[in-house]
Amino acid sequence: MTVDRDQVLRTAAALLTRKATATMDEVARASGIGRATLHRHFAGRDALVKALEELGIREFEAALDAARTDEGPASDALRRLVAEVEPAAGLLAFLVTENQLFEGEVNEGWDRLDARVAGLFRRGQEQGEFRIDLPPAWLTEAFYGLIGTCAWAVQDGRVAAKDFQYMIAELLLGGARRSVEQ
């Protein structure tokens, strides 16, 4: 039987975003394969998480590309980015949390993503649309935090999935917008 590695990763991502403590046995069962088969593809949980990280980076880069963050007003670009990242929000929320396990290890993909998101906030600041007293790096972290917490709140049924984009964009932009007084 041929194993579709990407399908196993997507199944693992779906499981781990709902249950971050899922075991490799649970991942194998959810994927419809045996534990030995799973271990042939991923030597252990760390290897699986690293593969999920690469998947998450690819999906986030695709969302950034699709959002056309260099076009139009920065606030519109941010709204497009939130919409494009929504399908991968659960995976990104899991990875942000799981990333703490790999302290000291720097993935160039995350650096690339951070630079692109921070660039969007910097552009908004330079164009006078976003407040300048908050560094783009902090606005980037706030963006990731809101994506993650909203994904978890939707998953737990505490907020409606249909409100995902609105809640994130309005809260972030409400805090990022430059007021007339500044």
C-alpha positions as CSV (number, residue, x, y, z in Angstrom):
1,M,0.0,0.0,0.0
2,T,1.4,3.4,-1.0
3,V,1.1,6.0,1.7
4,D,0.3,9.6,0.7
5,R,2.7,11.5,3.0
6,D,0.9,14.8,2.5
7,Q,-2.4,13.2,3.4
8,V,-0.9,11.7,6.5
9,L,0.4,15.2,7.4
10,R,-2.9,16.8,6.8
11,T,-4.7,14.1,8.9
12,A,-2.0,14.6,11.7
13,A,-2.5,18.4,11.5
14,A,-6.3,18.0,11.8
15,L,-5.9,15.7,14.8
16,L,-3.2,17.7,16.5
17,T,-5.0,21.0,16.2
18,R,-7.9,19.4,18.1
19,K,-5.8,17.4,20.5
20,A,-2.2,18.6,20.8
21,T,-1.2,15.7,23.1
22,A,-2.3,13.0,20.6
23,T,0.1,10.1,20.5
24,M,1.8,8.7,17.4
25,D,-0.6,5.7,17.8
26,E,-3.5,8.0,17.6
27,V,-2.0,9.8,14.5
28,A,-1.5,6.5,12.8
29,R,-5.1,5.3,13.5
30,A,-6.5,8.6,12.3
31,S,-4.4,8.3,9.1
32,G,-5.6,4.8,8.5
33,I,-2.1,3.3,8.7
34,G,-0.2,1.2,11.2
35,R,2.2,2.7,13.7
36,A,5.2,1.0,12.0
37,T,4.2,2.7,8.7
38,L,3.9,6.0,10.4
39,H,7.4,5.6,12.0
40,R,8.9,4.7,8.6
41,H,7.9,8.2,7.4
42,F,8.4,10.0,10.7
43,A,10.9,8.6,13.2
44,G,9.0,10.1,16.1
45,R,6.9,13.0,17.2
46,D,9.6,15.6,16.7
47,A,10.1,14.5,13.1
48,L,6.3,14.6,12.6
49,V,6.1,18.1,14.1
50,K,9.1,19.3,11.9
51,A,7.2,18.0,8.8
52,L,4.1,19.7,10.0
53,E,6.1,22.9,10.4
54,E,7.2,22.7,6.8
55,L,3.6,22.2,5.7
56,G,2.5,25.1,7.8
57,I,5.2,27.3,6.4
58,R,4.2,26.4,2.8
59,E,0.5,27.0,3.5
60,F,1.2,30.4,5.2
61,E,3.5,31.4,2.3
62,A,0.7,30.5,-0.1
63,A,-1.8,32.6,1.9
64,L,0.6,35.5,1.9
65,D,1.0,35.2,-1.9
66,A,-2.8,34.9,-2.4
67,A,-3.5,37.9,-0.1
68,R,-1.3,40.2,-2.3
69,T,-0.1,42.1,0.7
70,D,1.8,44.6,-1.4
71,E,-1.4,45.8,-3.1
72,G,-3.8,48.5,-2.0
73,P,-4.3,49.9,1.5
74,A,-2.5,47.9,4.2
75,S,-5.7,47.4,6.2
76,D,-7.3,45.8,3.1
77,A,-4.3,43.7,2.6
78,L,-4.4,42.6,6.2
79,R,-8.1,41.6,5.9
80,R,-7.2,39.6,2.8
81,L,-4.4,37.9,4.7
82,V,-6.7,36.9,7.5
83,A,-9.1,35.4,5.0
84,E,-6.4,33.5,3.2
85,V,-4.8,32.1,6.4
86,E,-8.1,31.0,7.9
87,P,-8.0,27.5,6.5
88,A,-4.6,26.8,8.0
89,A,-5.3,28.7,11.3
90,G,-5.6,25.5,13.4
91,L,-2.3,24.2,12.1
92,L,-0.6,27.5,12.7
93,A,-2.0,27.7,16.2
94,F,-0.6,24.2,17.0
95,L,2.8,25.1,15.5
96,V,3.1,28.4,17.4
97,T,2.6,26.4,20.6
98,E,4.6,23.4,19.6
99,N,7.5,25.7,18.4
100,Q,8.4,26.3,22.1
101,L,9.8,22.7,22.1
102,F,12.4,23.6,19.6
103,E,14.0,26.7,21.3
104,G,17.2,27.8,19.8
105,E,16.5,26.1,16.5
106,V,15.8,28.8,13.8
107,N,13.7,27.8,10.8
108,E,14.5,30.2,7.9
109,G,10.9,29.7,6.7
110,W,9.5,31.4,9.8
111,D,12.0,34.2,9.4
112,R,10.8,34.7,5.9
113,L,7.1,34.7,7.0
114,D,7.9,37.1,9.9
115,A,9.6,39.5,7.5
116,R,6.7,39.5,5.1
117,V,4.0,40.1,7.8
118,A,6.1,42.7,9.5
119,G,6.6,44.3,6.1
120,L,2.9,44.7,5.7
121,F,2.7,46.4,9.1
122,R,5.7,48.6,8.2
123,R,4.0,49.6,4.9
124,G,0.9,50.6,6.8
125,Q,3.0,52.7,9.2
126,E,4.9,54.4,6.4
127,Q,1.7,55.2,4.6
128,G,0.2,56.7,7.8
129,E,-2.5,54.1,8.1
130,F,-1.1,52.2,11.2
131,R,0.1,53.7,14.4
132,I,3.9,54.1,14.7
133,D,4.4,53.6,18.4
134,L,4.1,49.8,18.1
135,P,6.9,48.0,16.3
136,P,6.0,45.9,13.2
137,A,7.6,42.9,15.0
138,W,5.1,43.3,17.9
139,L,2.1,43.7,15.5
140,T,3.3,40.5,13.7
141,E,3.3,38.6,17.0
142,A,-0.1,40.0,17.9
143,F,-1.4,38.8,14.4
144,Y,-0.1,35.3,15.1
145,G,-1.6,35.3,18.6
146,L,-5.0,36.4,17.3
147,I,-5.0,33.8,14.6
148,G,-4.2,31.1,17.1
149,T,-6.6,32.1,19.8
150,C,-9.4,32.6,17.4
151,A,-8.8,29.2,15.8
152,W,-9.0,27.6,19.3
153,A,-12.1,29.5,20.2
154,V,-13.8,28.5,17.0
155,Q,-12.7,24.9,17.5
156,D,-14.1,24.8,21.0
157,G,-17.4,26.4,19.9
158,R,-16.9,29.5,22.0
159,V,-17.2,31.8,18.9
160,A,-18.8,31.3,15.5
161,A,-16.6,30.2,12.7
162,K,-18.3,32.7,10.4
163,D,-16.9,35.5,12.6
164,F,-13.3,34.4,12.4
165,Q,-12.2,37.0,9.8
166,Y,-14.2,39.9,11.3
167,M,-13.1,39.3,14.9
168,I,-9.4,39.2,14.1
169,A,-9.3,42.0,11.6
170,E,-11.4,44.4,13.7
171,L,-9.5,43.7,16.9
172,L,-6.1,43.9,15.4
173,L,-6.9,47.0,13.2
174,G,-8.7,48.7,16.0
175,G,-5.4,48.5,18.0
176,A,-3.1,49.1,15.1
177,R,-4.8,52.0,13.4
178,R,-3.2,55.3,13.8
179,S,-5.6,57.8,15.4
180,V,-5.9,61.4,14.2
181,E,-4.4,62.6,17.5
182,Q,-1.1,60.8,17.0
